[in-house]
Amino acid sequence: MQTALKPLEGPLMSNSPPCPVRRRLGRIGLLAAPLLLAAGCATQAPAPVDDRIAAEQVRAPAAAEASGLQVFALRNPAVTELSEAAAQSAQDGDMARAVTLLERALRIEPRDPELLQQVAEIRLDQGQWEQAESHARRSFDVGPRVGELCQRNWRTIALARERQGETEAARRARDRLQACQVEAPPRL
């Protein structure tokens, strides 16, 4: 024996036409929903970025002051090739490709301080201050505590903090630059 289902009854399920207030609220909801969704997708526009920040304010000064002790790690040839291709892409202005190549290299050598610093410098050029600082700090944590790379790390951190409005933290980062310069021992 089959039982028939009774239709739902009540004020919300009545067969009577909806009242004008409900109809108006429904229309407002239909109009407001896309606007609320669009507002949730909005992001703050990135700060204007000076082109080639890293080249002018990080790499060039570090190379000019690289008179002291320098430390270089041996590298996997595949990593070297990817790093060079990334540098060329960055020089050509294709920052997205440069980051992609560096991320591939980091999958091979995840603790390579030079690769981490290269990503940090590209993030500076892109105006991604927090990521630039994060990569530079990771580079410093796994890299040498002296030499050109150390100077690039702290210059990147200082610039990123300065661009985020943290002037005192930027000053402290610049103070750390002094520890990166160590005179090379005399050769006999």
CYANA upper distance limits for C-alpha pairs under 8 A (distance plus 0.5 A):
  8 LEU  CA     13 MET  CA      6.85
  9 GLU  CA     13 MET  CA      6.01
  9 GLU  CA     14 SER  CA      6.77
 10 GLY  CA     14 SER  CA      6.52
 18 PRO  CA     22 ARG  CA      6.92
 18 PRO  CA     23 ARG  CA      7.02
 19 CYS  CA     23 ARG  CA      6.90
 20 PRO  CA     24 ARG  CA      6.61
 21 VAL  CA     25 LEU  CA      6.68
 22 ARG  CA     26 GLY  CA      6.54
 23 ARG  CA     27 ARG  CA      6.87
 24 ARG  CA     28 ILE  CA      6.76
 25 LEU  CA     29 GLY  CA      6.58
 26 GLY  CA     30 LEU  CA      6.72
 27 ARG  CA     31 LEU  CA      6.77
 28 ILE  CA     32 ALA  CA      6.45
 29 GLY  CA     33 ALA  CA      6.42
 30 LEU  CA     34 PRO  CA      8.00
 31 LEU  CA     35 LEU  CA      7.67
 32 ALA  CA     36 LEU  CA      6.62
 33 ALA  CA     37 LEU  CA      6.69
 34 PRO  CA     38 ALA  CA      6.55
 35 LEU  CA     39 ALA  CA      6.60
 36 LEU  CA     40 GLY  CA      6.75
 37 LEU  CA     41 CYS  CA      7.05
 38 ALA  CA     42 ALA  CA      7.05
 46 PRO  CA    127 GLY  CA      7.35
 47 ALA  CA    127 GLY  CA      7.17
 48 PRO  CA    127 GLY  CA      7.91
 49 VAL  CA     53 ILE  CA      8.38
 49 VAL  CA    125 ASP  CA      7.29
 49 VAL  CA    126 GLN  CA      7.37
 49 VAL  CA    127 GLY  CA      6.12
 50 ASP  CA    125 ASP  CA      7.75
 51 ASP  CA    125 ASP  CA      6.68
 52 ARG  CA     56 GLU  CA      6.84
 52 ARG  CA    125 ASP  CA      6.09
 53 ILE  CA     57 GLN  CA      6.21
 53 ILE  CA     58 VAL  CA      7.88
 53 ILE  CA    121 GLU  CA      8.50
 53 ILE  CA    124 LEU  CA      7.05
 53 ILE  CA    125 ASP  CA      5.98
 54 ALA  CA     58 VAL  CA      5.42
 54 ALA  CA     59 ARG  CA      6.74
 54 ALA  CA    121 GLU  CA      5.64
 54 ALA  CA    122 ILE  CA      7.61
 54 ALA  CA    124 LEU  CA      6.73
 54 ALA  CA    125 ASP  CA      6.67
 54 ALA  CA    156 THR  CA      8.04
 55 ALA  CA     59 ARG  CA      5.64
 55 ALA  CA     60 ALA  CA      6.58
 55 ALA  CA    121 GLU  CA      8.49
 56 GLU  CA     60 ALA  CA      6.19
 56 GLU  CA     61 PRO  CA      8.07
 57 GLN  CA     61 PRO  CA      7.02
 57 GLN  CA    155 ARG  CA      8.04
 58 VAL  CA     62 ALA  CA      6.82
 58 VAL  CA    121 GLU  CA      8.35
 58 VAL  CA    151 GLN  CA      8.49
 58 VAL  CA    152 ARG  CA      5.92
 58 VAL  CA    155 ARG  CA      6.17
 58 VAL  CA    156 THR  CA      6.82
 59 ARG  CA     63 ALA  CA      6.58
 59 ARG  CA    152 ARG  CA      6.77
 60 ALA  CA     64 ALA  CA      6.69
 61 PRO  CA     65 GLU  CA      6.70
 62 ALA  CA     66 ALA  CA      6.53
 62 ALA  CA    148 GLU  CA      5.79
 62 ALA  CA    149 LEU  CA      8.19
 62 ALA  CA    151 GLN  CA      6.37
 62 ALA  CA    152 ARG  CA      6.55
 63 ALA  CA    148 GLU  CA      6.90
 65 GLU  CA    148 GLU  CA      8.00
 66 ALA  CA     70 GLN  CA      7.93
 66 ALA  CA    147 GLY  CA      6.97
 66 ALA  CA    148 GLU  CA      6.00
 67 SER  CA    183 GLU  CA      8.06
 68 GLY  CA    147 GLY  CA      7.10
 68 GLY  CA    181 GLN  CA      6.56
 68 GLY  CA    182 VAL  CA      5.88
 68 GLY  CA    183 GLU  CA      4.87
 68 GLY  CA    184 ALA  CA      5.52
 69 LEU  CA    146 VAL  CA      7.42
 69 LEU  CA    147 GLY  CA      6.20
 69 LEU  CA    181 GLN  CA      7.82
 69 LEU  CA    182 VAL  CA      6.19
 69 LEU  CA    183 GLU  CA      6.14
 69 LEU  CA    184 ALA  CA      4.94
 69 LEU  CA    185 PRO  CA      8.32
 70 GLN  CA    146 VAL  CA      7.33
 70 GLN  CA    147 GLY  CA      5.16
 70 GLN  CA    148 GLU  CA      7.18
 71 VAL  CA    144 PRO  CA      6.93
 71 VAL  CA    146 VAL  CA      7.82
 71 VAL  CA    147 GLY  CA      7.04
 75 ARG  CA     79 VAL  CA      7.26
 75 ARG  CA     80 THR  CA      7.05
 76 ASN  CA     80 THR  CA      6.87
 77 PRO  CA     81 GLU  CA      6.70
 78 ALA  CA     82 LEU  CA      6.72
 78 ALA  CA    105 ALA  CA      8.07
 79 VAL  CA     83 SER  CA      6.46
 79 VAL  CA    105 ALA  CA      5.59
 79 VAL  CA    106 LEU  CA      8.44
 79 VAL  CA    108 ILE  CA      7.53
 79 VAL  CA    109 GLU  CA      7.80
 80 THR  CA     84 GLU  CA      6.63
 81 GLU  CA     85 ALA  CA      6.71
 82 LEU  CA     86 ALA  CA      6.57
 82 LEU  CA    101 LEU  CA      6.30
 82 LEU  CA    102 LEU  CA      7.12
 82 LEU  CA    104 ARG  CA      8.11
 82 LEU  CA    105 ALA  CA      6.50
 83 SER  CA     87 ALA  CA      6.68
 83 SER  CA    101 LEU  CA      7.59
 83 SER  CA    102 LEU  CA      6.66
 83 SER  CA    105 ALA  CA      7.50
 83 SER  CA    115 LEU  CA      7.61
 84 GLU  CA     88 GLN  CA      6.78
 85 ALA  CA     89 SER  CA      6.68
 85 ALA  CA     98 ALA  CA      7.90
 85 ALA  CA    101 LEU  CA      7.75
 86 ALA  CA     90 ALA  CA      6.60
 86 ALA  CA     97 ARG  CA      7.54
 86 ALA  CA     98 ALA  CA      4.62
 86 ALA  CA     99 VAL  CA      7.50
 86 ALA  CA    101 LEU  CA      6.05
 86 ALA  CA    102 LEU  CA      6.75
 87 ALA  CA     91 GLN  CA      6.62
 87 ALA  CA     98 ALA  CA      7.18
 88 GLN  CA     92 ASP  CA      6.67
 88 GLN  CA     98 ALA  CA      8.32
 89 SER  CA     93 GLY  CA      6.77
 89 SER  CA     94 ASP  CA      5.62
 89 SER  CA     95 MET  CA      7.08
 89 SER  CA     97 ARG  CA      6.89
 89 SER  CA     98 ALA  CA      5.72
 90 ALA  CA     94 ASP  CA      5.84
 90 ALA  CA     95 MET  CA      5.59
 90 ALA  CA     97 ARG  CA      8.32
 90 ALA  CA     98 ALA  CA      6.01
 90 ALA  CA    122 ILE  CA      8.00
 94 ASP  CA     98 ALA  CA      6.86
 95 MET  CA     99 VAL  CA      6.65
 95 MET  CA    122 ILE  CA      7.28
 95 MET  CA    126 GLN  CA      8.35
 96 ALA  CA    100 THR  CA      6.75
 97 ARG  CA    101 LEU  CA      6.66
 98 ALA  CA    102 LEU  CA      6.71
 99 VAL  CA    103 GLU  CA      6.54
 99 VAL  CA    119 VAL  CA      6.88
 99 VAL  CA    122 ILE  CA      7.87
100 THR  CA    104 ARG  CA      6.83
101 LEU  CA    105 ALA  CA      6.82
102 LEU  CA    106 LEU  CA      6.58
102 LEU  CA    115 LEU  CA      7.00
102 LEU  CA    118 GLN  CA      8.26
102 LEU  CA    119 VAL  CA      7.30
103 GLU  CA    107 ARG  CA      6.83
104 ARG  CA    108 ILE  CA      7.36
105 ALA  CA    109 GLU  CA      6.73
105 ALA  CA    110 PRO  CA      8.23
105 ALA  CA    115 LEU  CA      8.01
106 LEU  CA    110 PRO  CA      4.88
106 LEU  CA    111 ARG  CA      7.81
106 LEU  CA    112 ASP  CA      7.60
106 LEU  CA    115 LEU  CA      7.31
106 LEU  CA    116 LEU  CA      8.27
111 ARG  CA    116 LEU  CA      8.25
111 ARG  CA    139 SER  CA      8.30
111 ARG  CA    142 VAL  CA      6.93
112 ASP  CA    116 LEU  CA      6.91
112 ASP  CA    139 SER  CA      7.88
112 ASP  CA    142 VAL  CA      7.96
112 ASP  CA    143 GLY  CA      8.04
113 PRO  CA    117 GLN  CA      6.63
113 PRO  CA    138 ARG  CA      7.96
113 PRO  CA    139 SER  CA      4.74
113 PRO  CA    140 PHE  CA      7.38
113 PRO  CA    142 VAL  CA      6.50
113 PRO  CA    143 GLY  CA      5.49
114 GLU  CA    118 GLN  CA      6.64
114 GLU  CA    139 SER  CA      7.40
114 GLU  CA    143 GLY  CA      8.35
114 GLU  CA    149 LEU  CA      7.68
115 LEU  CA    119 VAL  CA      6.84
115 LEU  CA    139 SER  CA      8.44
116 LEU  CA    120 ALA  CA      6.77
116 LEU  CA    135 HIS  CA      5.96
116 LEU  CA    136 ALA  CA      7.05
116 LEU  CA    138 ARG  CA      7.45
116 LEU  CA    139 SER  CA      5.75
117 GLN  CA    121 GLU  CA      6.69
117 GLN  CA    135 HIS  CA      6.73
117 GLN  CA    136 ALA  CA      5.76
117 GLN  CA    139 SER  CA      6.21
117 GLN  CA    149 LEU  CA      8.31
117 GLN  CA    152 ARG  CA      8.09
117 GLN  CA    153 ASN  CA      7.14
118 GLN  CA    122 ILE  CA      6.85
119 VAL  CA    123 ARG  CA      6.65
119 VAL  CA    132 ALA  CA      7.78
119 VAL  CA    135 HIS  CA      7.21
120 ALA  CA    124 LEU  CA      6.80
120 ALA  CA    131 GLN  CA      7.33
120 ALA  CA    132 ALA  CA      4.57
120 ALA  CA    133 GLU  CA      7.19
120 ALA  CA    134 SER  CA      8.02
120 ALA  CA    135 HIS  CA      5.51
120 ALA  CA    136 ALA  CA      5.95
120 ALA  CA    156 THR  CA      7.75
121 GLU  CA    125 ASP  CA      6.93
121 GLU  CA    132 ALA  CA      6.96
121 GLU  CA    156 THR  CA      7.44
122 ILE  CA    126 GLN  CA      6.76
122 ILE  CA    132 ALA  CA      8.12
123 ARG  CA    127 GLY  CA      6.65
123 ARG  CA    128 GLN  CA      5.57
123 ARG  CA    129 TRP  CA      7.28
123 ARG  CA    131 GLN  CA      6.87
123 ARG  CA    132 ALA  CA      5.43
124 LEU  CA    128 GLN  CA      6.34
124 LEU  CA    129 TRP  CA      6.46
124 LEU  CA    132 ALA  CA      6.05
124 LEU  CA    156 THR  CA      8.01
124 LEU  CA    160 ALA  CA      7.56
128 GLN  CA    132 ALA  CA      6.64
129 TRP  CA    133 GLU  CA      6.69
129 TRP  CA    160 ALA  CA      5.22
129 TRP  CA    161 ARG  CA      7.80
129 TRP  CA    163 ARG  CA      7.50
129 TRP  CA    164 GLN  CA      7.47
130 GLU  CA    134 SER  CA      6.61
130 GLU  CA    160 ALA  CA      7.31
131 GLN  CA    135 HIS  CA      6.63
132 ALA  CA    136 ALA  CA      6.64
132 ALA  CA    156 THR  CA      7.49
132 ALA  CA    157 ILE  CA      7.80
132 ALA  CA    160 ALA  CA      7.10
133 GLU  CA    137 ARG  CA      6.53
133 GLU  CA    156 THR  CA      7.02
133 GLU  CA    157 ILE  CA      5.35
133 GLU  CA    160 ALA  CA      6.35
133 GLU  CA    161 ARG  CA      8.07
134 SER  CA    138 ARG  CA      6.73
135 HIS  CA    139 SER  CA      6.58
136 ALA  CA    140 PHE  CA      6.71
136 ALA  CA    153 ASN  CA      5.44
136 ALA  CA    154 TRP  CA      7.93
136 ALA  CA    156 THR  CA      6.96
136 ALA  CA    157 ILE  CA      6.90
137 ARG  CA    141 ASP  CA      6.60
137 ARG  CA    153 ASN  CA      7.22
137 ARG  CA    157 ILE  CA      7.74
138 ARG  CA    142 VAL  CA      6.86
139 SER  CA    143 GLY  CA      6.05
139 SER  CA    153 ASN  CA      7.42
140 PHE  CA    144 PRO  CA      7.30
140 PHE  CA    145 ARG  CA      7.45
140 PHE  CA    150 CYS  CA      6.83
140 PHE  CA    153 ASN  CA      6.59
143 GLY  CA    149 LEU  CA      8.34
143 GLY  CA    150 CYS  CA      8.07
144 PRO  CA    149 LEU  CA      7.74
144 PRO  CA    150 CYS  CA      6.88
145 ARG  CA    150 CYS  CA      6.18
145 ARG  CA    179 ALA  CA      8.42
145 ARG  CA    180 CYS  CA      6.63
146 VAL  CA    150 CYS  CA      5.92
146 VAL  CA    151 GLN  CA      8.10
146 VAL  CA    179 ALA  CA      7.57
146 VAL  CA    180 CYS  CA      4.63
146 VAL  CA    181 GLN  CA      6.42
146 VAL  CA    182 VAL  CA      6.95
147 GLY  CA    151 GLN  CA      6.97
147 GLY  CA    180 CYS  CA      6.00
147 GLY  CA    181 GLN  CA      6.36
147 GLY  CA    182 VAL  CA      7.66
148 GLU  CA    152 ARG  CA      6.70
148 GLU  CA    180 CYS  CA      8.09
149 LEU  CA    153 ASN  CA      6.65
150 CYS  CA    154 TRP  CA      6.95
150 CYS  CA    177 LEU  CA      8.07
150 CYS  CA    180 CYS  CA      6.15
151 GLN  CA    155 ARG  CA      6.56
151 GLN  CA    177 LEU  CA      6.06
151 GLN  CA    180 CYS  CA      6.35
151 GLN  CA    181 GLN  CA      8.42
152 ARG  CA    156 THR  CA      6.50
153 ASN  CA    157 ILE  CA      6.78
154 TRP  CA    158 ALA  CA      6.49
154 TRP  CA    173 ALA  CA      6.21
154 TRP  CA    174 ARG  CA      6.97
154 TRP  CA    176 ARG  CA      7.20
154 TRP  CA    177 LEU  CA      6.47
155 ARG  CA    159 LEU  CA      6.60
155 ARG  CA    173 ALA  CA      7.76
155 ARG  CA    174 ARG  CA      7.04
155 ARG  CA    177 LEU  CA      7.85
156 THR  CA    160 ALA  CA      6.56
157 ILE  CA    161 ARG  CA      6.61
157 ILE  CA    170 ALA  CA      7.71
157 ILE  CA    173 ALA  CA      6.96
158 ALA  CA    162 GLU  CA      6.53
158 ALA  CA    169 ALA  CA      7.78
158 ALA  CA    170 ALA  CA      4.73
158 ALA  CA    171 ARG  CA      7.41
158 ALA  CA    172 ARG  CA      8.33
158 ALA  CA    173 ALA  CA      5.58
158 ALA  CA    174 ARG  CA      6.45
159 LEU  CA    163 ARG  CA      6.60
159 LEU  CA    170 ALA  CA      7.25
160 ALA  CA    164 GLN  CA      6.82
160 ALA  CA    170 ALA  CA      8.31
161 ARG  CA    165 GLY  CA      6.91
161 ARG  CA    166 GLU  CA      5.64
161 ARG  CA    167 THR  CA      7.36
161 ARG  CA    169 ALA  CA      6.88
161 ARG  CA    170 ALA  CA      5.70
162 GLU  CA    166 GLU  CA      5.79
162 GLU  CA    167 THR  CA      5.79
162 GLU  CA    169 ALA  CA      8.21
162 GLU  CA    170 ALA  CA      5.85
166 GLU  CA    170 ALA  CA      6.66
167 THR  CA    171 ARG  CA      6.68
168 GLU  CA    172 ARG  CA      6.86
169 ALA  CA    173 ALA  CA      6.74
170 ALA  CA    174 ARG  CA      6.78
171 ARG  CA    175 ASP  CA      6.76
172 ARG  CA    176 ARG  CA      7.00
173 ALA  CA    177 LEU  CA      7.46
174 ARG  CA    178 GLN  CA      8.28
176 ARG  CA    180 CYS  CA      7.74
177 LEU  CA    181 GLN  CA      7.86
